[in-house]
């Protein structure tokens, strides 16, 4: 057991855990941040995707001890009012079916758009192919990423004016 | 008190300022006590099991059926809100927990929810609306027939007569309940058939806890359960001494061939269980893939089959046939693999049991747990959580029973969680099946004889003997044979038909080619025959079949897409809905690739355009993905795939585009969670045949069994 300090969703928190514990289980069991999901535990499905310093990472295989001073962002920290362009697009196109994988999909999509604000269809398909959706919502996911890029570009151009 | 079918029972509750009204559609289940208990909302008038209206005008709609991603929690309230005539923005939807007094058929399975509840839901909304209109008319001293409603208001005949439902509910709730009410006509629908977003979207998008695995209760411990690695193996002894030394471990207990490791946190339990040493009985005779192949071979030869259907004389007809076509198809076991693995919370206390978790059949969980623990059913409370998929896996409550049994042993509230490996190797699979088809054609290329034998492993009757093309053929023989396997199976999205349709629709394509007929026209000719002169009992409506076939041929431009687009046709009737599909394959870089699927569905009235499209497109992707990639294999009873690194689920870069069209006929709604899946495998196999001239007989198509793909 070790006392570990973390920066999660812009808040400092302290946990007493085995330092090998994957970040996923620290979030879920110790901090009751339950939006990040367990799907496979071996970084195959992407349901557990969070950001470490803005980079999408699989929290199910990331020992909490390696997080250090990095800033962790989970689905709860993306936008509580669901006003992030990706969340808005996801709702507009009614992407979720069972919804279980969507936190991971959304965190992947939002990270993709930060790096590539105007992705092509191929960029979207390639960028999202690491996340499994058992309900088969892939078409709407792809459309929603494109729509989110449009929403973001409109809101950016409005801000600039 | 005598209550009649669809009677209402009106009761004044003795709670402060609250009037509650309950009803039961069928008999006298809704006793006084039940009605009073069912009203937990003290500031609202609960008109019936499905709806309550607050004085503020807020409408609370209760959705009784478990939500597994099929969209029922949105679809049910749409119907009630439509007939109540409220603005969807006024509506808050709540998941009702298991309540056998208030609701019937509180389950998810068989694509049957809307079919069952369509009239109940409409009546729930229309009755409350009727009473609100009566209340307003009384207040204005006008004839109720001169009043109308609009988006949560009653509007009277005279100027200024407009009252919100919220202002009328107290008066309305005191009025007599009508025995019969009028429903809206289709032309008046504003919500039904429109694009309505999922009512849980905001919770999903912001990561709010709502799934079973998110359950956290005071004093709760976490458990994982070690089951035998091999199906058929028996636990003889175990050594948990090292496990108990691990940090965070509370207890290790054994029951029913299993060992449960109980601890404070998920990770600690995951680590500790690795130290468990289990000894099993001799496992040398357990089943492998080779065993199953042997059983299939034997099953195809045995004369101990069950005859499922017999029309005319198949053997005599096939002996006279000018041409005989034969083919054998096979599918492997499949895991359901919903994204949320199995889990359940149980708190067994003297006198009460609380169960919380994802189940498609909460009432079965209640009954089974009551039986297991020897307690009265009414002391077992079941709270429904949203489910991270189900696909049939959660029709089996084995994991809920485990949680209850464990809680009763350790006397603690416990959440049992299956890891992905537990989930994939722990059983309840789509059964492996082999089919053999035989068709006899006369000189004109007409099918005069049709034979099917299904051999399944824990599949029961692996045929659907009364389904099309049966009814169109004079001489039919359909047989099934079942092997009892140690490998546990259960319903998997569109049970049996998920592969039977694929095999049969591929075979009929082969028949069409042999007969020199167009596959679409061949079906239409047969259905014409069924309409005029059906052979024996049929379970489908030929006209509805014909309509989806004609529409899909038109939408997909059947036969008109040019030489580089290879089309495959398929049509199937299941769960009372009709789905026709055309898949398209192209040769890309020398390899065949399925690029597009067009589907036309007749599921009667489409309740939610968004949800309906999701079910059809998702069902097709599910059917395509599993036809291409899905396989769970066995060696000495042990599943050889344990996680998504070896058990391949389809990903977003592997999907064809899909078009979903619906027949607009206004018939009462039928199933939609499953019917789009069965036709897909056949449409895909037929398109790939058109592209490569190679038939695909074994799923998965992209596996080693079909080296050319």
Interface residues (C-beta under 8 A of the other chain):
Chain A: X1 X17 X18 X20 X21 X22 X25 X28 X29 X30 X32 X33 X34 X35 X36 X37 X38 X39 X40 X41 X42 X44 X45 X47 X74 X75 X76 X78 X79 X80 X81 X82 X87 X90 X91 X92 X94 X96 X97 X98 X99 X100 X101 X102 X103 X106 X125 X126 X128 X129 X130 X131 X132 X133 X134 X135 X136 X137 X138 X139 X140 X141 X142
Chain B: X68 X69 X70 X71 X195 X197 X198 X200 X201 X202 X204 X205 X206 X207 X208 X209 X211 X213 X214 X216 X222 X247 X265 X266 X267 X268 X271 X337 X338 X339 X340 X341 X386 X387 X388 X389 X390 X391 X419 X420 X421 X610 X611 X614 X617 X618 X619 X620 X621 X622 X625 X643 X644 X645 X649 X650 X651 X652 X653 X654 X655 X657 X658
